[in-house]
């Protein structure tokens, strides 16, 4: 009986060792796996932290800067266009003003030279005197158009009656040019021919400038131009 009891005591520890050995063997493996997972995870975190994926960063500040740059570029473009238009307008006005001075001076000179002679001189004088009157009317219309304020043109556009009057003066100039051309053919005096041709050339130059001015003014339609047209009928 004693031997049997001792055998039982000896068997129980053996069984206990056999039962616990797989758990002990399995425990380190799982721990190692856990360590590997943690290590891998840590490695991934490290990689992620040291080499982040590059993505576009959009921030409110960045958008504001970008939008500001776009607005500034647009404003610069509009300012440049306005500056160019202003410069073109000034050059056109200067051309018309120069033509008024040159044609008026040349017509008076024509009266004193060719007009003072006999033959076609009297006809030349009559045309030249009429041209003096036309130049004064052109200058008056030109001054009226330029005296319009920017606000007036913005709301009501250019004064169409004055523009139409200037168009009529252009037509009168064309008729006078034709008259001078015919008179030039009737004379054989070289000096007179030269005087007449210089006057014709200046009047053609003036008509070109005036036509450009008329075209520009006709394009200037104010936001209330329809109201002006209604009352001008």
Buried (B, 14 or more C-beta within 10 A) or exposed (E): EEEEEEEEEEEEEEEEEEEEEEEEEEEEEEEEEEEEEEEEEEEEEEEEEEEEEEEEEEEEEEEEEEEEEEEEEEEEEEEEEEEEEEEEEEEBBEBBBBBBEBBBEBBBBBBEBBBEBEBBBEBBBEBBBBBBEBBEBBBBBBEBBEEBEEEEBEBBBBBBEBBEBBBEBBEBBEEBBEBBEEBBEEBEBEEBBEBBEBBBBBBBBBBBBBEBBBEBBBEBBBEEBEEBEEEEE
